[in-house]
Amino acid sequence: MIVIVNLTMAMVPLPVGGLLFVTGVAMRTPIAALKRELPIFIVAQLMMRMILTFVPALSTALPHAFGFNSQRLRIKKARKFRAFLFSQ
């Protein structure tokens, strides 16, 4: 989750700003108009990144809600690996 937020943040600001250019073309808005509103969103993304980084329960809540428990997955993978090793 943190990696996705970081990659998204890297795509927004100038000079690269891939998402900024795509948004400008899709909305038929000049880049200068989008650039004026950009600092608000960058500050919001920075705050979100800080929250996700320092409150890990938020970034792991969604996978846990869908049943992806890291301990359970590690045990399952270890059992499969042992079964593979001893079946040979």
Phi, psi and omega in degrees: 000317181293323179296319180296318178296318179296318179294322178294319178297325180290336183276348187272304191287160175288159007277340180285293171049049180304314180292328179294316179293319179296318178296319179299318180290316182294322182266359182054048181239136178294151182299326181299321179292322178289324183295329179294326182271354187295319184302326179298316182287327178294318177297318179297319178293321177298316178297318179296320179295320178296317180296315180295326181287316187264355174235081186297340179297331179290319183282344178255357183293318182295312176300322178293326179295330179265008174092011179268088178265122187298321179296316180295320179294320179297318179295317180296317179294321179296319178295318178297320181294317177297318179298322178294317181296317186274354177275349184275000000 
